[in-house]
Amino acid sequence: MKAKYFIQLAGQCDSFHAEFDSLPDRGESLCDLQVKQSARGYRCVELVLSIYGWTVRYNSGLQDRAILYRSGTKNPAKALDYVLEYVRFDPTHREANVRISSVERCEKQGYDCQCLRDYQQAI
């Protein structure tokens, strides 16, 4: 289901995903799981298209969805380079993704997002 909405750009966090997939419900147990995974070092970042260009932020409220990087451009290549380096530090505990809807919105504005689309083909 994740591949329907996101393009995974980097990271190999399958064990964390398996824990999520095994939850019987997504209520309070999801919150508990996120706290436990965060305590074990799991971090996911997301490329986000803002009016100021591509940014990189944590995609969890446990890290206050803090912005880690501002590219200042609607060309996603610089933000992609940042997340690849960020994840490379610890790829079993870090991952990065981008919403397909953000890529589509950027393309509709006339910008080239092929560097992100290339990862979509790899899923």
C-alpha positions, 0 to 999 in steps of 0.5 A, spaced: 500 500 500 505 504 501 508 504 494 501 507 492 502 513 495 510 514 496 516 513 492 521 510 497 528 513 495 533 510 500 533 505 506 532 498 508 528 498 514 524 492 513 524 489 520 520 496 522 515 495 516 514 488 518 512 490 525 507 495 523 504 490 518 503 486 524 499 490 528 492 488 529 489 495 529 492 502 527 489 505 534 493 506 540 498 500 538 500 504 532 502 510 537 506 505 542 509 502 536 512 509 533 515 510 540 518 504 541 521 504 534 523 511 535 527 509 541 531 504 537 533 509 532 528 509 527 528 515 523 524 516 516 524 523 512 520 525 507 521 530 501 516 535 501 514 540 496 513 547 499 512 554 496 519 555 497 522 549 494 523 542 496 525 541 503 526 535 507 523 533 514 522 528 519 515 525 517 514 523 524 511 527 530 515 524 535 521 529 532 516 534 531 516 534 523 522 538 524 525 541 517 532 538 516 534 541 509 531 547 505 533 546 497 530 553 495 529 550 489 523 546 485 528 542 482 528 536 487 536 534 485 539 537 491 534 535 496 535 528 493 542 528 494 541 530 501 536 524 503 541 519 500 547 522 504 542 522 510 540 515 509 547 512 507 549 514 515 545 508 517 540 505 512 537 499 517 535 505 521 533 511 516 529 511 510 527 517 505 521 517 501 517 522 497 509 523 496 507 521 489 502 527 489 508 532 491 512 529 485 506 530 480 504 537 483 511 539 481 511 536 474 505 540 473 508 546 475 513 545 469 519 542 473 523 535 471 522 530 477 525 524 473 530 523 478 525 521 483 521 518 478 527 513 477 526 510 484 519 509 483 521 504 477 525 500 482 519 498 486 
